[in-house]
Amino acid sequence: MKIIAYIAAAILIFFGVIFILGAFSPQGSGVGWILVGAISVLIGFGIIYFASRRKPSAAQGGDNVTLKIDLPANVNMDTLKCRSCGGTLGPDDIKMVAGAPWVVCPYCHTTYQLTEEPKW
């Protein structure tokens, strides 16, 4: 939609300038052509202004992404412990980085990737 608005604005500005320049020719009608040209140019710049201010519809509503992590076997979140220090990890300590679950220990700040063992 923005592209159409910019094209329409360019056409209006182009013809507005042509009308203004034509007003100074011997066949031009003077003030009338200058007025039509000025209004056309102003409308063109107004369209550019409003088209550039309008945000994409996806950014207005915001996208909520729900990510479900399938932990291996029968792991409960209250029993998940850090591999380095043994500190208890909570759901806020697991982050998704490049599509893989990573754990950042709040106690020793160790970072490692969760690996999923086969479930058979």
Buried (B, 14 or more C-beta within 10 A) or exposed (E): EEEEBBEBBEEBBEBBBEBBEBBEEEEBEEEEBBEBBBEBBEBBBEBBEEBEEEEEEEEEEEEEEEEEEEEEEEEEEEEBEBEEEEEBBEEEBBEEEEEEBBBBBEEEEEEEEBEEEEEE
